[in-house]
């Protein structure tokens, strides 16, 4: 049984259609996806791999401007990711985080240090109270996965080379009653690993 009315066509969402809607909605700056509440249209065969590569129908999306466009209309509701336009809401698969932080600049030192991160889709975020850095550790291997909040509840996985650079400028501080190794940015200390676990 279908709830479609006679004469009404059900159109399956496509990447091309979503891109066209996103272009129409974009008028400088990031689209206000938090204000849009269209009907859920189903899932799109689109995936963001852990390294930041976008795939559509199993094939990498080679056009950087198209990836950038899609990246501006991502929204995370609960644990799920969607591409949102004023008229469509489609689910996509995100292997880890929707963005990858591929570089950062450090200005100043110690508590006055400011870290500005750049993502693979040309977003920038200054680490601080509104854009915190967090590190998750694999419970089996101990391998760290560092993230920075980019916007809303969307994070970027900090790539390996950038993480090693963070470690190079890290320091030991008291944090929540324990001694931690971490980094400062915008007057905030972000713990990476307990000092006594450093080898």
Sine and cosine of phi, psi and omega as CSV:
sin_phi,cos_phi,sin_psi,cos_psi,sin_omega,cos_omega
0.00,0.00,0.68,-0.73,0.00,-1.00
-0.87,-0.50,0.49,-0.87,0.03,-1.00
-0.99,-0.16,0.20,0.98,0.04,-1.00
-0.96,0.29,0.67,-0.74,0.02,-1.00
-0.99,0.16,0.39,-0.92,0.02,-1.00
-0.87,0.49,0.73,-0.69,0.02,-1.00
1.00,0.08,-0.08,1.00,0.00,-1.00
-1.00,-0.05,0.76,-0.65,0.00,-1.00
-0.99,-0.12,0.74,-0.67,0.10,-1.00
-1.00,-0.02,0.90,-0.44,-0.05,-1.00
-0.98,-0.22,0.82,-0.57,0.03,-1.00
-0.97,0.24,0.74,-0.67,-0.03,-1.00
-0.90,0.43,0.58,-0.82,0.06,-1.00
-0.78,-0.62,0.34,-0.94,0.05,-1.00
-0.88,0.48,-0.61,0.79,-0.01,-1.00
-0.90,0.44,-0.68,0.73,0.01,-1.00
-0.91,0.42,-0.68,0.74,0.03,-1.00
-0.89,0.46,-0.68,0.73,0.00,-1.00
-0.88,0.47,-0.67,0.74,0.00,-1.00
-0.89,0.45,-0.68,0.73,0.03,-1.00
-0.91,0.42,-0.63,0.77,-0.01,-1.00
-0.91,0.41,-0.66,0.75,0.02,-1.00
-0.89,0.46,-0.66,0.75,-0.02,-1.00
-0.91,0.41,-0.54,0.84,-0.06,-1.00
-1.00,0.09,-0.37,0.93,-0.07,-1.00
-0.98,0.19,0.87,-0.49,0.03,-1.00
-0.74,-0.67,0.85,0.53,-0.02,-1.00
0.99,0.14,0.74,-0.68,-0.04,-1.00
0.97,0.25,-0.10,-0.99,-0.02,-1.00
-0.99,0.15,0.69,-0.73,0.06,-1.00
-0.88,0.47,0.55,-0.83,-0.03,-1.00
-0.99,0.16,0.92,0.40,-0.09,-1.00
-0.88,0.47,-0.41,0.91,0.01,-1.00
-0.93,0.36,-0.29,0.96,0.00,-1.00
-1.00,-0.09,-0.15,0.99,-0.08,-1.00
-0.99,-0.13,0.73,-0.69,-0.01,-1.00
-0.70,-0.72,0.88,0.47,0.01,-1.00
-0.97,0.24,0.19,-0.98,0.07,-1.00
-0.92,0.40,0.55,-0.84,0.09,-1.00
-0.94,0.35,0.79,-0.61,-0.09,-1.00
-0.97,-0.23,0.01,1.00,-0.04,-1.00
0.94,-0.34,-0.09,-1.00,-0.04,-1.00
-0.99,-0.16,0.61,-0.80,0.07,-1.00
-0.97,-0.22,0.62,-0.78,0.02,-1.00
-0.98,0.21,0.93,0.36,0.00,-1.00
-0.76,-0.65,0.69,-0.72,-0.07,-1.00
-0.66,-0.75,0.64,-0.76,0.13,-0.99
-0.96,-0.29,0.91,-0.42,-0.01,-1.00
-0.96,0.27,0.24,-0.97,-0.04,-1.00
-0.87,0.50,-0.48,0.88,0.00,-1.00
-1.00,0.08,0.10,1.00,0.04,-1.00
1.00,-0.04,-0.06,1.00,0.03,-1.00
-0.95,0.30,0.74,-0.68,0.05,-1.00
-1.00,-0.10,0.72,-0.70,0.04,-1.00
-0.87,-0.50,0.63,-0.77,0.14,-0.99
-0.78,-0.63,0.82,-0.57,-0.07,-1.00
0.81,0.59,0.60,0.80,0.06,-1.00
0.99,0.13,-0.04,1.00,-0.04,-1.00
-0.92,-0.38,0.70,-0.72,0.03,-1.00
-0.86,0.51,0.65,-0.76,0.08,-1.00
-0.99,0.13,0.92,-0.39,-0.11,-0.99
-1.00,0.08,-0.29,0.96,-0.06,-1.00
-1.00,0.05,0.93,-0.36,-0.07,-1.00
-0.87,0.49,-0.61,0.79,-0.02,-1.00
-0.92,0.40,-0.50,0.87,0.04,-1.00
-0.95,0.30,-0.67,0.75,0.06,-1.00
-0.88,0.48,-0.70,0.71,0.02,-1.00
-0.86,0.51,-0.69,0.73,0.00,-1.00
-0.87,0.49,-0.76,0.65,0.01,-1.00
-0.87,0.49,-0.60,0.80,-0.06,-1.00
-0.91,0.42,-0.36,0.93,-0.03,-1.00
-0.99,0.13,-0.20,0.98,-0.05,-1.00
-0.88,-0.47,0.37,0.93,0.08,-1.00
-0.98,0.17,0.63,-0.77,0.15,-0.99
-0.66,-0.75,0.60,-0.80,0.06,-1.00
-0.94,-0.33,0.87,-0.49,0.08,-1.00
-0.91,-0.41,0.92,-0.40,-0.10,-1.00
0.92,0.39,-0.81,-0.58,0.03,-1.00
-0.98,-0.18,0.05,1.00,-0.11,-0.99
-0.96,-0.29,0.51,-0.86,-0.01,-1.00
-0.94,-0.34,0.59,-0.81,-0.03,-1.00
-0.66,-0.75,0.44,-0.90,0.28,-0.96
-0.99,-0.15,0.78,-0.62,-0.12,-0.99
-0.86,-0.51,0.75,-0.66,0.20,-0.98
-0.81,-0.59,0.09,-1.00,0.02,-1.00
-0.87,0.50,-0.37,0.93,-0.08,-1.00
-0.86,-0.50,-0.10,1.00,-0.07,-1.00
-0.66,-0.75,0.54,-0.84,0.13,-0.99
-0.67,-0.75,0.93,-0.37,-0.04,-1.00
-0.84,-0.55,0.63,-0.78,0.02,-1.00
-0.99,0.16,0.61,-0.79,0.10,-1.00
-0.76,-0.65,0.26,-0.96,0.00,-1.00
-0.98,-0.19,0.76,-0.65,0.05,-1.00
-0.84,-0.55,0.90,-0.44,-0.08,-1.00
-0.91,0.42,-0.60,0.80,-0.02,-1.00
-0.65,-0.76,-0.99,0.11,0.06,-1.00
-0.85,-0.53,0.44,-0.90,-0.04,-1.00
-0.95,0.31,-0.33,0.94,-0.02,-1.00
-0.79,-0.61,0.28,-0.96,0.13,-0.99
-0.81,-0.59,0.80,-0.61,0.10,-0.99
-0.99,0.15,0.92,-0.40,-0.14,-0.99
-0.98,-0.19,-0.16,0.99,0.00,-1.00
-0.23,-0.97,0.28,-0.96,0.13,-0.99
-0.45,-0.89,0.39,-0.92,0.10,-0.99
-0.90,-0.43,0.66,-0.75,0.04,-1.00
-0.92,-0.40,0.80,-0.60,0.08,-1.00
-0.86,-0.51,0.66,-0.76,0.00,-1.00
0.98,0.21,-0.07,-1.00,-0.01,-1.00
-0.64,-0.77,0.27,-0.96,0.07,-1.00
0.83,0.56,-0.66,-0.75,-0.04,-1.00
-0.92,0.40,-0.32,0.95,-0.01,-1.00
-1.00,0.00,0.01,1.00,-0.03,-1.00
-0.92,0.40,0.60,-0.80,0.08,-1.00
-0.80,-0.60,0.82,-0.57,0.00,-1.00
-0.95,-0.32,0.86,-0.51,0.03,-1.00
-0.93,-0.38,0.89,-0.46,-0.06,-1.00
-0.99,-0.13,0.54,-0.84,0.09,-1.00
-0.86,-0.51,0.67,-0.75,-0.03,-1.00
-0.98,-0.18,0.15,-0.99,0.03,-1.00
-0.92,0.40,-0.24,0.97,0.02,-1.00
-0.91,-0.41,0.40,0.92,0.15,-0.99
0.94,0.33,0.36,0.93,0.19,-0.98
-0.99,0.14,0.41,-0.91,0.09,-1.00
-0.76,-0.65,0.58,-0.81,0.03,-1.00
-0.56,-0.83,0.71,-0.70,0.07,-1.00
-1.00,-0.06,0.87,-0.48,0.01,-1.00
-0.88,0.47,0.73,-0.69,-0.02,-1.00
0.08,-1.00,-0.26,-0.97,-0.04,-1.00
-0.83,0.56,-0.57,0.82,-0.01,-1.00
-1.00,0.05,-0.30,0.96,0.00,-1.00
-0.72,-0.69,0.95,0.32,-0.09,-1.00
-0.95,0.30,0.42,-0.91,0.15,-0.99
-0.99,-0.17,0.69,-0.72,0.10,-1.00
-0.69,-0.72,0.42,-0.91,0.00,-1.00
-0.78,-0.62,0.82,-0.58,0.13,-0.99
-0.97,-0.23,0.58,-0.81,0.03,-1.00
-0.89,-0.45,0.70,-0.72,0.06,-1.00
-0.90,0.44,0.83,-0.56,-0.08,-1.00
-0.90,0.44,-0.40,0.92,-0.02,-1.00
-1.00,-0.04,-0.72,0.69,-0.09,-1.00
-0.99,-0.12,-0.33,0.94,-0.08,-1.00
0.98,0.20,0.00,1.00,-0.02,-1.00
-0.88,0.47,0.78,-0.62,-0.01,-1.00
-0.99,0.13,0.58,-0.81,0.16,-0.99
-0.83,-0.56,0.97,-0.24,-0.04,-1.00
-1.00,-0.04,0.60,-0.80,-0.02,-1.00
-0.71,-0.71,0.42,-0.91,0.20,-0.98
-0.76,-0.65,0.67,-0.74,0.05,-1.00
-0.96,0.28,0.80,-0.61,-0.04,-1.00
-0.99,-0.11,-0.79,0.61,0.05,-1.00
-0.33,-0.95,0.44,-0.90,-0.06,-1.00
0.71,0.70,-0.83,-0.56,0.05,-1.00
-0.92,-0.40,0.60,0.80,0.00,-1.00
-0.96,-0.28,0.83,-0.56,-0.06,-1.00
-0.95,-0.31,0.31,-0.95,0.17,-0.99
-0.90,-0.44,0.71,-0.70,0.16,-0.99
-0.97,0.26,0.81,-0.58,0.02,-1.00
-0.98,0.22,0.84,-0.54,-0.09,-1.00
-0.93,0.38,0.25,-0.97,-0.16,-0.99
-0.87,0.49,-0.73,0.68,-0.05,-1.00
-0.89,0.45,-0.62,0.78,0.02,-1.00
-0.93,0.36,-0.61,0.79,0.03,-1.00
-0.90,0.43,-0.66,0.75,0.04,-1.00
-0.88,0.47,-0.60,0.80,0.05,-1.00
-0.92,0.40,-0.61,0.79,0.06,-1.00
-0.88,0.48,-0.69,0.73,0.00,-1.00
-0.88,0.48,-0.60,0.80,0.00,-1.00
-0.89,0.45,-0.50,0.87,-0.04,-1.00
-0.96,-0.27,0.18,0.98,-0.03,-1.00
-0.96,0.29,0.20,-0.98,-0.01,-1.00
-0.51,-0.86,0.25,-0.97,0.02,-1.00
-0.99,-0.14,0.72,-0.69,0.00,-1.00
-0.59,-0.81,0.38,-0.93,0.16,-0.99
-0.97,0.23,0.75,-0.66,-0.02,-1.00
-0.55,-0.84,0.85,-0.52,-0.01,-1.00
0.79,0.62,0.66,0.76,0.08,-1.00
0.99,0.16,0.07,1.00,0.03,-1.00
-0.76,-0.66,0.30,-0.96,0.04,-1.00
-1.00,-0.03,0.81,-0.59,-0.04,-1.00
-0.82,-0.57,0.45,-0.89,0.20,-0.98
-0.99,-0.16,0.76,-0.65,-0.02,-1.00
-0.22,-0.98,-0.31,-0.95,-0.04,-1.00
-0.76,-0.65,0.46,-0.89,0.09,-1.00
-0.99,-0.16,0.58,-0.82,0.21,-0.98
-0.35,-0.94,0.74,-0.67,0.04,-1.00
0.81,0.59,0.62,0.79,0.04,-1.00
0.98,0.21,0.11,0.99,-0.02,-1.00
-0.90,-0.43,0.68,-0.74,0.06,-1.00
-0.99,-0.13,0.78,-0.63,0.00,-1.00
-0.92,-0.39,0.94,-0.35,-0.04,-1.00
-0.95,0.32,0.62,-0.78,0.03,-1.00
-0.94,-0.33,-0.76,0.65,-0.04,-1.00
-0.42,-0.91,0.61,-0.79,0.09,-1.00
-0.82,0.57,0.67,-0.74,-0.06,-1.00
-0.84,0.55,-0.59,0.81,-0.06,-1.00
-0.97,0.26,-0.09,1.00,0.05,-1.00
-0.99,-0.13,-0.07,1.00,0.05,-1.00
-0.97,0.26,0.73,-0.68,0.01,-1.00
-0.92,-0.39,0.00,0.00,0.00,0.00
